[in-house]
Amino acid sequence: MTMTLLILPTHTIKRILGDDDDINDVASMAGVNLNEESARILATNSELVGTQIRSCKDEAFLHPGLLHRRILETAKKFGVTEVPMEAVTFISHATQSRLRTVVEKVSIIAQHRLDSCKDDECCEQSADVRSQLRFFEQLERIEKQRKDEQEREILLKAAKSRSRQEDPEQARLKQKAKEMQQQELAQMRQRDANLTALAAIGPRKKRKLDSPGATPSGTEVSGSTTGSPACASAPSTSSRQYTRQRITRVNLRDLIFFMEQERETAHSLLLYRALLK
């Protein structure tokens, strides 16, 4: 057999019984100490004691007047002539919530695109598009180099020919061969000049900030003794790294991927317009 204990507020018990002694008798019979319970309630909700809860002002995300006009223009097509402002406010809040959801999902897609999964054991690389494009570029470069070599041989043969007949095509090839030789000579001179300039400049020196234990420019270390606190704190201040806030950049490709995954926009006209850009 189970018993249910009903605990009523103090003012209700006072109203029923009408005397403090009767209240204490009822509480003692139930095994409840009113002073301990009051102290426990005040200690548990101490941060709420003395505070006032006020409702925030309902601010619309979109301009109410412009949104109301657009809604009326759409509603008139379906025979609706009046739209209350409560509906306009509700649509504004729904737009804000939808936009927040879109931004969150697109930012997650952008972060996933930027994350590198090469070191992850659970991921296996199925295709390397960058290596394939590099291979095709190398093939095109080899083909272009082969065609340039063939054209160069033709021009050199035409330049070395000693035919007595004046052929306009032969003269054009000789002129082109001469221009090609002059261009190659200019490129060789430019290359030699660049190598000479690099040799005169010398090897590249590291910046002071790159070297370990160096003090950053603009700071002064006071004190000449090695045991001074300024000298001891200089390496720690230079090696301190300032963390930059990570910025997630979202592009059109991330938004297109999001629209392809969503059921509402997977076959929409907006997606097709985005694909055409």
Steps between C-alpha positions, in 0.01 A plus 500: 500500500648834398437833672505836320620803695344828389709806588304825492635856519530662840233767442254230389562297813461818710170571333381146567620465857528862608780456758880470481505228765263290293724551195806386696310199625401399149855548368652305790254218440613488136867510602569836334697782660370828357810701593736252332284482189486881469878530543555226243271669245673836549845340465403309185338794318713775647585643157128542424412681822436869439516474120230616266410321179383724220391409151723622216369722228391306194722638223432399143789368292366648176344839442129459591368747244687361200432141605130572550478652153672203338274255685190692390617495138536122517181449700285695251581245234324238713203717597624609845456874556608540862803370687535578874823638643537193722542289189756745363701481825479121498628483141784737591606276791473192279723665241758580767496143629530357148788732414680404821460132416632552146804693623582234760474213252697679228776590748521132605533404132776759451690376806471141378636609161800669663577213739772265384420130535836367378616399848167347597510120506125474443519688169640354181584715200306387196620760247759774479371763259794731558752235394291418195487865394874533559558192281289646216681832526831317475379315189394828339835654588688208343284517186554873468873458549507232228314726254733789580801277434358390163429858400846603611662228286296611197604860552866407542494293182341789317762741634789275390366440150697667216244490224555756222132538423333775701197332658274727716421209731868423539575863580225504763640188664850649506367816662308299759808290576704813551238639742493172688878500541492858625225412750696201630810714534304762698360232731849362565628850582208560737562167672871575543417846639259351753756243616763772534264717706408209729868418552572864587215516750610183678294244690176609658531597863243398757303764680567560866152385590562164333807422707433348846553723801507822302321805636239657273575832338395803701559340843789586725655274762627693798785381714841363404531215748397151400310446822273800457125429470473696173753271329326194636157607374614603148494151342163422655341814358648437154387138492146586603261414222189705442214284381305647212130453470421248229289644221293262292459620143198368316489502121233427241602135472417440868159662456430288190592184692264603780213561257562164334466322836184682608170350389336841453772636269631183331283560189438872535557770241736674742739203489507498120571872494786451745645221283500731197715761676 
